Amino acid sequence: MRVCKKRRRGRMGTRFNRWWVALWAVNTVALAALLIASVTPLVYMSAALGLFFIPEGIGLLRRGDSLPPLTHAIRRYVPRWMVNPVIGAGSAWAIIGWWERPHHVIITLVVCALVGWLFNHFDVTYDSQGE
């Protein structure tokens, strides 16, 4: 039993709240579904406010508590090789789905800038010590 606990924690010592990690999983799937459904950028950003930005803010309040930001949860449960392709595919889907919208060039620039930041952010996060 003790081996399982150490194995689950891995190299990071903080124990994550299971409900919080489940919330992140559900919110991420919901945001992906909205992206696949090609809702308008305004609707998507409104959903992202409630499903991503609020929990992310809570996760960033205190370092090392059981409520991690999404990046730390991803680092623990998702292999590094999977993150960049998912980000790239999601951004390509967003650009394709939103291309017919007004201001599609601005939307494309914003999505590409966000993707560049995300690639860098995940590289730094995966290379850091842990929580």
N, C-alpha and C positions, 0 to 999 in steps of 0.2 A: 504494500500500500504506500509506503513511504517513497519508493522509487517512482511510482506514478505521479505523486505530487511534485517531485523534483523535475521529472520529465516534462510535466505540463507547464511548469514555470519557465523551463529552458534557461537561457542565459540571463533572462530578465527576472528580477526578484519580485516585482509587484504582482499581486494577484488581482486579476480583473474580475469585475462583477459580471456574472454570466448573463444577467438580464440586460446589462448595458451593451455587451457584445452582441446579444441577440437583437437589440434595438438597432444597432449599427447595421447588422445584416439585413434586417427588414427595410430600413430606410434606404440602404444602397440599392436593394432590389427594386423598391418603389421608384426611386429616381431613374434607374435604368429602364424600367417599364415606361415611364413618362417620356424618356428620350426616344425609345423605340416607337412609341405611339405618335411621335412628332408633334407634340403639343407646341404651342407658340413659345418663343423664348421668355416672354413675360410670365406665362403660366409656369414654365419650368423654374424660373428664378424665384417665383413666389413659393413654390413647393420646396425648393432648395433652402429657402430661408428657414422653414419649419423643420424640414427633415435633415438638414445638414448643419447650417450655421448655428442654430441654437444648441444642439447637442455638442457641436465642436467647441463652442464657447464654454459650455459647462465642463467639457473635458480639459480645456486649457486653464481653468481656474487654479487648480493645484497640481503641481508636478508630483507624480508618484502615488496618487490615490487610486482607487479601484475603478474610476470612471475615466478611461483614457480617451484622448482625441482619436479620430478615425485612423490617422496615420500609424499610431502606435498599435492599434488593434490589427490593422492590416499587416504590419511588420511581424507580429506574433503569429498570425494564423494563415497568411497567404505567402507562398513562396515568392522570392524576389523576381524570378524570371517571368512570373505571370503578370506583374503589376504594369509594366510599360506597354505590353501589347493591349491590355484591357483599356488603359488610358488612351492609347492611340486609336483603337477601334471605336471607342465611345466618342472621341472628338470628331473622327471622320463621319460617324453616323449623324452627329449633331450638325455638322456643316452641310452634309447632303440633305438632311431633313429640313434644315432652315434656309436653304439656298433660295427658294422661291419667295421668301419673306422680304418685306422692305428692309433696306439697309443691310443686305446680305454680306456686303464687303466688310462692314464694321463688325458684324457678328462673327465672320470668319477670322478677322484679326484678333478679336477678343478671345475666341476659342483657341487659336494658335498660341497666343501669349499665355493663356492659362495652362495649356499643355506643356509648354516650355518650362514654366514655373513648376508644374507638378513633377515632371521628370527630374528636375534638379532637387526638388524637395524630397522625393522618395530616395534618390541616391544618398543624400545627406542623412536621412532618417535611418535607412538600412545600415549605413556605416557607423552610426553613433553607438555609444555604449549600451543604452537601454534605459528603462525607467527606474 
